[in-house]
Amino acid sequence: MPGKLKVKIVAGRHLPVMDRASDLTDAFVEVKFGNTTFKTDVYLKSLNPQWNSEWFKFEVDDEDLQDEPLQITVLDHDTYSANDAIGKVYIDIDPLLYSEAATVISGWFPIYDTIHGIRGEINVVVKVDLFNDLNRFRQSSCGVKFFCTTSIPKCYRAVIIHGFVEELVVNEDPEYQWIDRIRTPRASNEARQRLISLMSGELQRKIGLKVLEMRGNAVVGYLQCFDLEGESGLVVRAIGTACTLDKLSSPAAFLPACNSPSKEMKELEENLSTRCGFCHIPYDELNMPFPAHLTYCYNCRKQKVPDVLFTTIDLPTDATVIGKGCLIQARLCRLKKKAQAEANATAISNLLPFMEYEVHTQLMNKLKLKGMNALFGLRIQITVGENMLMGLASATGVYLAALPTPGGIQIAGKTPNDGSYEQHISHMQKKINDTIAKNKELYEINPPEISEEIIGSPIPEPRQRSRLLRSQSESSDEVTELDLSHGKKDAFVLEIDDTDAMEDVHSLLTDVPPPSGFYSCNTEIMPGINNWTSEIQMFTSVRVIRLSSLNLTNQALNKNFNDLCENLLKSLYFKLRSMIPCCLCHVNFTVSLPEDELIQVTVTAVAITFDKNQALQTTKTPVEKSLQRASTDNEELLQFPLELCSDSLPSHPFPPVKEHLESASSNSGIPAAQRATSVDYSSFADRCSSWIELIKLKAQTIRRGSIKTTVTVEKASPVGDGNFRNRSAPPCANSTVGVVKMTPLSFIPGAKITKYLGIINMFFIRETTSLREEGGVSGFLHAFIAEVFAMVRAHVAALGGNAVVSYIMKQCVFMENPNKNQAQCLINVSGDAVVFVRESDLEVVSSQQPTTNCQSSCTEGEVTT
């Protein structure tokens, strides 16, 4: 056999009470891989059992190691009835199959139940012994590395980019099989959860086989999605870029590759000349495939550039940017009639071109309103529902120095030519001009004045083209001549030909800029800000609204959707106000329509603080910086005190939105002695006086699964004992329990990634039949996503990692039946497990190294640490 899997069950803790008579549990564990199952002994009457089992050994093919997850089931033994299930743990073995990866998975894993959530923890040790297999007909792809990051990972060098790879796997959905009538909800959820885990492993193996056929050794930008096709079954799809990577081993090549982008950008600004090649048009200017307004590049003055640039990539690090960037969103909703089969496809096909046109119209209008000339990180999502289509485009607007200065926006009216109407038009024009001026001041856009003689005149177009971008495609073919002059630049004209166009202009002016001290973007790095600090905080927010079906129009639908997104951003700014000045980076919006008249918006982002007075910090010694960082890590502030802080009860219920921040799983005000006691979720449900206490107690306890713990009792209770310990002992980096960092970025500010441990790809299902008792939609989603965070952290810590980068919640499917008090949610998350070292720690080591060498050379046998 080419592979041997060894598993040892060590212990459990904080198990729920399963025997009401004794308030204890008779727990045992089933370990299953493939068709082989082992069982531990029953540990009688304990909520913290110590099994210390023998090594369970599975001899399997390496392709089974890739496909099958290790399934660990914790049960309560009953003598006269069927054993009761406590929960399960699924462990992906694939990270152990890399030559450079970890050799063992060891740690505390949260025991998860699809009905009750996390119900304690279990300590497991997993090892894999692989034998070389030279069979060229083998069906495994062991050794192929997978990365979620869309760029070449830090510490690696791309030798060859082979190309795009994709694959899909289809299977029947257990939820819709005929036997479902006699199944319990738990059995149905677990069958679906295990099936998707199997399909995910099979999909990853097949992608790896394609990469091996291309003679590659890695997949970059791996993205997997699942589709619930009802009775048609389950479809799991994956895409990625096959490439050949070499690990950078020499220190000279390693350090620059692993620097955080902020430091790289500073070095580039100091040492590199301005580069503008990516702005130059790649076409012959006399044979352009589409109409474009061209001028000479404002930097090199040699090549031609367009007046506006729309791109899907992140901003190149060597691009010259004036001022700061900002998040620009275009939102659009359109109603459609309910239809089936070909009629439905025809209705959607007829709407899509107009939606695409209007989304780009909004982007162009908002870009001009901001006084900017380029978009980066453009993401367009079209969501199709039963009776509506929703479009959401997000991008980061910047002012590129190489492109011409954008002109203003001029409104032109064609309807009622009376005085009041023209007065209204002039008022709107003044308001737009004032908004452009305020935005330029807000984002510090002050381009240097360059005469047109130096730049050169635009390329003459073969035929006169109208530069009118109308909000509605229905307009007359005859275009009235308009004065397009706006200073020395051509104005961007909006023609008001109906009420819809007027509403579009109003919507332009209703976008509220972020509060003072806040910036936002959907790229990894905020253009114009380089002085990042190491304080980051990832958060995920889900908001669900139900529309009224009475008199629903396109205008009302657009207003509801706009208000939903704007209010969501406002709530994030409010709850992150203690981090000012900060920037919301990698803001990723996902819109779904799970049911009729139900809109769900999910946003994942990371808040990063930046230092306006960084010059004052440069005088500190490396040791002082290290002590300050250790103290900061111990005293991470919780940004959501109303939801998760245990010091005081909130005076009002949760808002109708689920919010969760990263530090929420690492901080609490309860002493360690109280936190170390066992916790029983099932008894909580009976004893808690309100659902608020239940959610807070669950959120407080599930963090125990989020930290790689040690043998001592103090370090084994990872629920935010940073504040408690910091009062009794001086801050020391070695004495703290590190929380696994989570970020959607491909890097960690102020740190170097030293090792990639493998991909984390997890799928969870949560169902409840007591939605109101758990706090409604917001309480249910809040608790579930907090549990997902805890389980991801536990798996990363068990691999020996201390962070997850390129984290993404790829899907969040929420279904609700308020009449029956039921709800179900399916979540798929992924990311790269890594080991990182802070740059301040490296500075301390480098500063102590000369002293150590000196003392060791003077005194034999004496070692200085």
Residue pairs with C-beta under 8 A, 6 or more apart in sequence:
1 59
1 60
1 61
1 131
2 61
2 62
2 130
2 131
2 132
2 133
2 140
3 59
3 60
3 61
3 62
3 64
3 65
3 128
3 129
3 130
3 131
4 57
4 58
4 59
4 60
4 128
4 129
5 33
5 57
5 58
5 59
5 60
5 65
5 70
5 93
5 126
5 127
5 128
6 55
6 56
6 57
6 58
6 126
6 127
6 128
6 129
7 31
7 33
7 38
7 55
7 56
7 58
7 70
7 72
7 124
7 125
7 126
8 53
8 54
8 55
8 56
8 124
8 125
8 126
9 29
9 31
9 40
9 51
9 52
9 53
9 56
9 72
9 122
9 123
9 124
10 50
10 51
10 52
10 53
10 123
10 124
10 125
11 48
11 49
11 50
11 51
11 52
11 122
11 123
12 27
12 29
12 43
12 48
12 49
12 51
12 74
12 111
12 120
12 121
12 122
12 123
13 47
13 48
13 108
13 120
13 121
13 123
13 678
14 47
14 48
14 120
14 121
14 678
14 679
14 680
14 701
14 704
15 25
15 27
15 46
15 47
15 48
15 49
15 74
15 86
15 111
15 119
15 120
15 678
15 680
16 25
16 47
16 86
16 116
16 119
16 120
16 680
16 681
16 682
16 683
17 23
17 24
17 25
17 47
17 680
17 682
17 683
18 24
18 25
18 26
18 27
18 76
18 84
18 86
18 682
19 25
19 26
19 45
19 76
22 45
23 683
24 45
24 46
24 47
25 45
25 46
25 47
25 49
25 76
25 86
26 42
26 43
26 44
26 45
26 76
26 77
26 78
27 42
27 43
27 46
27 49
27 74
27 75
27 76
27 77
27 86
28 39
28 40
28 41
28 42
28 43
28 51
28 74
28 75
28 77
29 39
29 40
29 51
29 53
29 72
29 73
29 74
29 75
29 122
30 37
30 38
30 39
30 72
30 73
30 75
31 37
31 38
31 39
31 40
31 56
31 70
31 71
31 72
32 38
32 70
32 71
32 72
32 73
33 58
33 60
33 64
33 68
33 70
33 71
34 58
34 60
34 64
34 68
36 58
38 56
40 51
40 53
41 51
41 53
42 77
43 49
43 50
43 51
47 120
47 678
47 680
48 678
60 68
61 140
62 97
62 130
62 133
62 138
62 140
62 142
63 138
63 139
63 140
63 205
65 93
65 94
65 97
65 128
65 140
65 142
66 93
66 94
66 97
66 140
66 141
66 142
66 201
66 202
66 204
66 205
66 208
67 198
67 201
67 202
67 205
68 93
68 198
68 201
69 90
69 91
69 92
69 93
69 194
69 197
69 198
69 201
70 90
70 91
70 92
70 93
70 126
71 88
71 89
71 90
71 194
72 88
72 89
72 90
72 91
72 109
72 122
72 124
73 85
73 87
73 88
74 85
74 86
74 87
74 88
74 89
74 111
74 120
74 122
75 83
75 84
75 85
75 86
76 83
76 84
76 85
76 86
77 83
78 84
85 113
85 186
86 111
86 113
86 119
86 120
87 111
87 112
87 113
87 116
87 118
87 119
87 120
88 111
88 112
88 113
88 190
89 109
89 110
89 111
89 112
89 122
89 124
90 193
90 194
90 197
90 762
91 105
91 109
91 124
91 126
91 795
92 197
92 201
92 760
92 761
92 762
92 795
93 126
93 128
94 201
94 204
94 758
94 759
95 101
95 102
95 105
95 757
95 758
95 759
95 799
95 833
96 102
96 103
96 104
96 105
96 126
96 127
96 128
96 758
97 128
97 130
97 142
97 143
98 143
98 145
98 758
99 143
100 145
100 247
100 755
100 756
101 757
101 758
102 757
102 758
102 799
102 800
103 127
104 125
104 126
104 127
105 124
105 125
105 126
105 127
105 798
105 799
106 123
106 124
106 125
106 126
106 798
107 123
107 124
107 708
107 709
107 794
107 797
107 798
108 121
108 122
108 123
108 704
108 705
108 708
108 709
108 794
108 798
109 121
109 122
109 123
109 124
109 705
109 791
109 794
109 795
109 798
110 118
110 120
110 121
110 702
110 704
110 705
110 787
110 790
110 791
110 794
111 118
111 119
111 120
111 121
111 122
112 118
112 119
112 764
112 787
112 791
113 119
113 186
114 185
114 186
114 189
114 190
114 193
114 765
114 766
114 767
115 185
115 186
115 189
115 767
115 768
115 769
116 681
116 682
117 681
117 698
117 702
117 766
117 783
117 784
117 787
118 681
118 698
118 701
118 702
118 705
118 787
118 790
118 791
119 681
119 682
120 679
121 704
121 705
121 794
124 798
130 142
133 140
139 205
139 209
140 205
140 208
141 204
141 205
141 206
141 207
141 208
141 209
141 211
141 212
142 208
143 217
144 208
144 211
144 212
144 216
144 217
144 218
144 219
145 217
145 218
145 219
145 245
145 756
145 758
146 204
146 207
146 208
146 218
146 219
146 222
146 240
146 758
146 759
147 153
147 218
147 219
147 220
147 221
147 222
147 756
147 759
147 806
147 832
148 221
148 222
148 223
148 759
148 805
148 806
148 807
148 808
148 830
148 831
148 832
149 220
149 221
149 746
149 805
149 806
149 832
150 220
150 221
150 746
150 806
151 220
151 314
151 746
152 158
152 220
152 243
152 245
153 220
153 245
153 746
153 753
153 756
153 832
154 257
154 258
154 746
154 747
154 752
154 753
155 247
155 248
155 254
155 257
155 258
155 753
155 754
155 755
155 756
156 218
156 245
156 246
156 247
156 248
156 257
157 245
157 246
157 247
157 248
157 253
157 257
158 243
158 244
158 245
159 243
159 244
159 245
159 246
160 216
160 243
160 244
161 241
161 242
161 243
162 211
162 214
162 215
162 216
162 241
162 242
162 243
162 244
163 214
163 241
163 242
164 239
164 240
164 241
164 242
165 207
165 210
165 211
165 214
165 219
165 239
165 240
165 241
165 242
166 207
166 237
166 238
166 239
166 240
167 203
167 206
167 207
167 210
167 237
167 238
168 203
168 235
168 236
168 237
168 238
169 199
169 202
169 203
169 206
169 235
169 236
170 233
170 234
170 235
170 236
171 195
171 199
171 233
171 234
172 233
172 234
173 192
173 195
173 228
173 229
173 230
173 231
173 233
173 234
174 180
174 188
174 191
174 192
174 195
175 188
175 192
176 230
176 231
176 233
180 188
183 191
185 767
185 769
189 765
189 767
192 234
192 765
193 763
193 764
193 765
195 234
196 226
196 234
196 236
196 763
196 828
197 763
199 226
199 234
199 236
200 224
200 236
200 761
200 763
203 224
203 236
203 237
203 238
204 222
204 224
204 238
204 759
204 761
207 219
207 222
207 238
207 240
208 219
210 242
211 217
211 218
211 219
211 242
214 242
215 244
216 242
216 243
216 244
217 244
217 245
218 242
218 243
218 244
218 245
219 240
219 241
219 242
219 243
220 240
220 241
220 243
220 245
221 239
221 240
221 241
222 238
222 239
222 240
222 759
222 830
223 238
223 239
223 240
223 810
223 830
224 236
224 237
224 238
224 761
224 810
224 828
224 830
225 236
225 237
225 238
225 810
225 811
225 828
226 234
226 235
226 236
226 237
226 763
226 811
226 828
227 234
227 235
227 236
227 237
228 234
228 813
228 826
229 235
248 254
248 257
255 752
256 264
258 752
258 753
258 754
259 752
260 532
260 747
260 748
260 749
260 750
260 751
260 752
260 839
261 317
261 524
261 525
261 747
262 525
262 530
262 531
262 532
262 749
262 750
263 839
264 317
265 317
265 525
265 530
266 530
268 317
268 318
269 530
272 318
274 299
274 318
274 320
274 401
275 316
275 318
275 319
275 320
276 297
276 299
276 300
276 303
276 305
276 319
276 320
276 401
276 402
277 303
278 316
278 319
279 297
279 305
279 306
279 309
279 400
279 402
279 403
280 297
280 303
280 304
280 305
281 288
281 292
281 294
281 303
281 304
281 305
281 306
283 289
285 294
285 304
285 459
288 294
291 461
291 465
292 306
292 307
293 306
293 307
293 458
293 467
293 490
294 304
294 305
294 306
294 307
294 458
294 459
295 304
295 305
295 307
295 404
295 455
295 456
295 457
295 458
295 459
296 302
296 303
296 304
296 305
296 455
296 456
297 303
297 304
297 305
297 402
298 305
298 401
298 402
298 403
298 404
298 450
298 455
299 320
299 401
299 402
300 402
301 454
301 455
301 456
304 459
305 402
305 403
305 404
306 403
307 373
307 403
307 404
307 406
308 364
308 367
308 373
308 374
308 403
308 406
309 373
309 374
309 375
309 400
309 403
310 363
310 374
310 375
310 378
310 395
311 374
311 375
311 376
311 377
311 378
312 377
312 378
312 379
313 376
313 377
314 376
314 377
314 523
314 524
314 525
315 321
315 325
315 376
315 377
315 396
315 398
315 523
315 525
315 527
317 525
319 400
319 402
319 527
320 400
320 401
320 402
321 398
321 399
321 400
321 401
321 527
321 528
322 399
322 400
322 401
322 444
322 445
322 446
322 447
323 398
323 399
323 440
323 443
323 444
323 445
323 446
323 528
324 443
324 444
324 519
324 526
324 527
324 528
324 529
325 372
325 376
325 396
325 397
325 398
325 443
325 519
325 521
325 523
325 526
325 527
325 528
326 370
326 372
326 396
326 397
326 443
326 513
326 514
326 519
326 520
326 521
327 394
327 395
327 396
327 397
327 520
327 521
327 522
327 584
327 587
328 363
328 366
328 367
328 370
328 375
328 394
328 395
328 396
328 397
329 366
329 392
329 393
329 394
329 395
329 565
329 589
330 358
330 359
330 360
330 362
330 363
330 366
330 391
330 392
330 393
331 362
331 390
331 391
331 392
331 558
331 561
331 562
331 565
332 355
332 358
332 359
332 362
332 390
332 391
332 392
332 558
332 561
333 388
333 389
333 390
333 391
333 554
333 557
333 558
333 560
333 561
334 351
334 354
334 355
334 388
334 389
334 390
334 391
334 554
334 557
335 387
335 388
335 552
335 553
335 554
335 557
336 347
336 348
336 351
336 387
336 388
336 389
337 347
337 387
338 344
338 386
338 387
339 346
339 347
348 384
348 389
351 389
352 382
352 389
354 473
355 382
355 389
355 391
356 380
356 391
357 473
358 391
358 471
359 380
359 391
359 393
360 393
361 469
361 470
361 471
361 504
362 393
362 504
362 507
363 375
363 378
363 393
363 395
364 469
364 492
365 409
365 469
365 492
365 494
365 504
365 508
366 397
366 508
366 511
367 373
367 375
367 397
367 406
368 406
368 407
368 408
368 409
368 436
368 492
369 409
369 432
369 435
369 436
369 439
369 508
370 397
370 436
370 439
370 443
371 399
371 406
371 436
371 439
371 440
371 443
371 445
372 397
372 398
372 399
372 406
372 443
372 445
373 398
373 399
373 400
373 403
373 404
373 405
373 406
374 397
374 398
374 399
374 400
374 403
375 395
375 396
375 397
375 398
376 395
376 396
376 398
376 523
376 527
377 394
377 395
377 396
377 521
377 522
377 523
378 393
378 394
378 395
379 393
379 394
379 395
379 522
379 588
380 391
380 392
380 393
381 391
381 392
381 393
381 589
381 590
381 591
382 389
382 390
382 391
383 389
383 390
383 391
383 392
383 591
383 592
383 593
384 593
385 593
385 596
386 593
386 596
387 596
387 597
388 557
388 593
390 561
390 591
390 593
390 599
392 565
392 589
392 591
394 522
394 587
394 588
394 589
395 522
396 521
396 522
396 523
396 526
396 527
398 527
398 528
399 443
399 445
399 447
401 447
404 455
404 489
405 447
405 489
406 489
406 492
407 486
407 487
407 489
407 490
407 491
407 492
408 432
408 433
408 436
408 486
408 487
408 489
408 491
408 492
409 432
409 436
409 491
409 492
409 493
409 494
410 429
410 482
410 483
410 484
410 486
410 491
410 492
410 493
410 494
411 425
411 428
411 429
411 432
411 493
411 494
411 495
411 496
411 505
412 468
412 480
412 482
412 493
412 494
412 495
412 496
413 421
413 422
413 425
413 495
413 496
414 480
414 495
414 496
414 497
415 421
415 496
415 497
415 498
425 496
428 505
428 509
431 509
432 505
432 508
432 509
435 509
438 513
439 445
439 513
440 446
442 513
443 528
444 528
452 488
466 479
467 484
467 490
467 492
467 493
468 479
468 482
468 493
468 494
468 495
469 492
469 493
469 494
470 494
470 495
470 497
470 501
471 494
471 500
471 501
471 504
471 505
472 497
472 498
472 500
472 501
475 495
475 497
482 493
484 490
484 491
484 493
485 491
494 501
494 504
494 505
495 501
496 502
496 505
500 555
503 555
507 558
507 562
510 562
511 566
512 566
512 570
514 520
514 569
514 573
515 573
515 577
516 580
517 580
517 581
517 582
518 573
518 576
518 580
518 581
518 582
518 583
518 584
519 526
519 529
519 582
519 583
519 584
520 569
520 583
520 584
520 585
520 587
520 605
521 527
521 583
521 584
521 585
521 586
521 587
522 586
522 587
522 588
523 585
523 586
524 585
524 586
524 745
524 746
524 747
525 585
526 583
526 585
526 608
529 583
529 610
531 610
531 611
531 612
531 614
532 608
532 609
532 610
532 611
532 749
532 750
533 608
533 609
533 610
533 611
533 749
533 750
534 629
534 632
534 748
534 749
534 750
534 751
534 838
534 840
535 579
535 608
535 609
535 632
536 606
536 607
536 608
536 609
536 662
536 741
536 743
536 745
536 748
536 749
537 576
537 579
537 606
537 607
537 639
537 661
537 662
537 663
538 604
538 605
538 606
538 607
538 661
538 662
538 742
538 743
538 744
538 807
539 572
539 576
539 604
539 605
539 606
539 607
539 639
539 659
539 660
539 661
539 662
540 602
540 603
540 604
540 658
540 660
540 785
540 809
541 568
541 571
541 572
541 602
541 603
541 604
541 657
541 658
541 659
541 660
542 600
542 601
542 602
542 657
542 658
542 781
542 785
542 812
542 814
543 564
543 567
543 568
543 600
543 601
543 602
543 656
543 657
543 658
544 598
544 599
544 600
544 601
544 656
544 777
544 781
544 814
544 816
545 560
545 564
545 598
545 599
545 656
546 597
546 598
547 557
547 560
547 597
547 598
547 599
548 597
549 596
549 597
552 597
560 599
561 599
564 599
564 601
565 589
565 601
568 601
568 603
568 657
571 655
571 657
571 659
572 584
572 603
572 605
572 659
575 639
575 640
575 659
575 661
576 582
576 584
576 607
576 639
578 637
578 639
579 607
579 609
579 639
581 609
581 610
581 612
582 607
582 608
582 609
582 610
583 607
583 608
583 610
584 605
584 606
584 607
585 605
585 606
585 607
585 608
585 745
586 604
586 605
586 606
586 744
586 745
587 603
587 605
588 603
588 604
588 605
588 744
588 808
589 601
589 602
589 603
590 601
590 602
590 603
590 809
590 811
590 812
591 599
591 600
591 601
592 600
592 602
592 812
592 813
593 599
593 600
594 600
594 813
594 814
594 815
595 815
595 816
598 816
600 812
600 814
602 809
602 812
604 744
604 807
604 808
604 809
605 744
606 743
606 744
606 745
608 749
611 617
617 625
620 628
621 847
622 840
622 843
622 844
622 846
622 847
623 844
623 847
625 840
625 843
625 844
626 733
626 840
626 841
626 843
626 844
627 731
629 733
629 838
629 840
630 731
630 732
630 733
630 736
631 726
631 731
633 722
633 733
633 736
633 738
634 722
634 723
634 725
634 726
634 731
634 736
635 722
635 723
635 726
636 663
636 666
636 667
636 722
637 663
637 667
638 644
638 645
638 661
638 663
638 664
638 667
638 668
639 661
639 663
639 664
640 659
640 660
640 661
640 664
641 647
641 648
642 650
642 654
643 650
643 654
643 659
643 660
643 664
643 695
643 696
643 699
643 782
644 664
644 668
644 696
644 699
644 700
645 668
645 669
646 668
646 669
646 670
646 696
646 700
647 669
649 692
649 693
650 692
653 692
653 775
653 776
654 692
654 695
654 775
654 776
654 778
654 779
654 782
655 778
656 776
656 777
656 778
657 778
658 777
658 778
658 781
658 782
658 785
659 782
660 782
660 785
660 786
660 789
662 741
662 742
662 743
662 789
664 699
664 786
665 702
665 703
665 706
665 739
665 786
665 789
665 790
665 793
666 703
666 706
666 707
666 718
666 720
666 722
666 739
667 720
667 722
667 723
668 675
668 700
668 703
668 719
668 720
668 721
669 720
669 723
670 700
670 719
671 724
672 714
672 717
672 721
672 724
672 725
675 700
675 717
675 719
675 721
676 713
676 714
676 716
676 717
679 697
679 701
681 698
681 701
684 694
684 697
684 698
685 694
685 773
688 694
688 697
691 772
691 773
691 774
691 775
691 779
692 775
694 773
694 774
694 775
695 774
695 775
695 779
695 782
695 783
698 783
698 786
699 782
699 783
699 786
700 719
701 719
702 786
702 787
702 790
703 718
703 719
703 720
703 790
704 717
704 718
704 719
704 790
705 790
705 791
705 793
705 794
706 718
706 739
706 740
706 789
706 790
706 793
706 794
706 797
707 718
707 737
707 738
707 739
707 740
707 793
707 794
707 797
708 738
708 740
708 797
708 798
708 800
709 715
709 716
709 718
709 737
710 716
710 737
714 721
714 725
715 737
718 737
718 739
721 737
722 736
725 735
725 736
729 735
733 841
738 802
739 793
740 792
740 793
740 796
740 797
740 801
740 802
740 803
740 804
741 748
741 802
741 803
741 804
741 836
742 789
742 792
742 793
742 803
742 804
742 807
742 831
743 803
743 804
743 805
743 807
744 806
744 807
744 808
745 805
745 806
746 805
746 806
747 753
747 805
748 803
748 805
748 836
750 838
750 839
750 840
751 836
751 837
751 838
751 839
752 836
752 837
752 838
752 839
752 842
753 803
753 805
753 834
753 835
753 836
754 834
754 835
754 836
754 837
755 834
755 835
756 832
756 833
756 834
757 796
757 799
757 800
757 801
757 832
757 833
757 834
757 835
758 799
758 832
758 833
759 830
759 831
759 832
759 833
760 792
760 795
760 796
760 804
760 829
760 830
760 831
760 832
760 833
761 828
761 829
761 830
762 788
762 791
762 792
762 795
762 828
762 829
762 830
763 826
763 827
763 828
764 784
764 787
764 788
764 791
764 826
764 827
764 828
764 829
765 824
765 825
765 826
766 780
766 784
766 787
766 824
766 825
766 827
767 822
767 823
767 824
767 825
768 774
768 780
768 822
768 823
768 824
769 820
769 821
769 822
770 821
771 777
771 780
771 816
771 818
771 821
771 822
771 823
772 821
774 780
774 783
775 782
775 783
777 814
777 816
777 823
780 823
780 825
781 814
781 825
784 825
784 827
785 827
788 827
788 829
792 804
792 807
792 829
792 831
793 804
795 833
796 802
796 803
796 804
796 833
799 833
800 835
801 833
801 834
801 835
802 834
802 835
802 836
803 833
803 834
803 835
803 836
804 831
804 832
804 833
804 834
805 831
805 832
805 834
806 831
806 832
807 829
807 830
807 831
808 829
808 830
808 831
809 827
809 828
809 829
810 828
810 829
810 830
811 826
811 827
811 828
812 825
812 826
812 827
813 825
813 826
813 827
814 823
814 824
814 825
815 823
815 824
815 825
816 822
816 823
816 824
817 823
851 864
852 863
852 864
852 865
855 862
855 864
856 862
856 863
856 864
